[in-house]
Amino acid sequence: MSRGAPPAFWFWMTGFLLAFMPLYVLGLHGHARAAWSSTNDPSWQPWLIAASMGPAVLILIGIGCLVMQLVASIRDRKLGADVTGDPL
């Protein structure tokens, strides 16, 4: 397994959960999904900021890990080649 796979998974998964779990909490508190203004309740503002800013960075790091893994896989494809032949 490549070294880039576990970090890519965990950054992506953590970013996804941090992006959407605050929105689920806000939905339980009465925030509409298609609200154009979030000024109904000032206590919602930290949840909205947490859902919009932090996870984007984590997901971008996860995408960066995936790109690094893809580059390493293409670069080192001869090392991972199956030289035993087709088993059929």
Sequence and secondary structure as in RCSB ss.txt:
>XXXX:A:sequence
MSRGAPPAFWFWMTGFLLAFMPLYVLGLHGHARAAWSSTNDPSWQPWLIAASMGPAVLILIGIGCLVMQLVASIR
DRKLGADVTGDPL
>XXXX:A:secstr
  TTHHHHHHHHHHHHHHHHHHHHHHHHTT  TT S  TT GGGHHHHHHHHTHHHHHHHHHHHHHHHHHHHHHH
TTTTT   S    
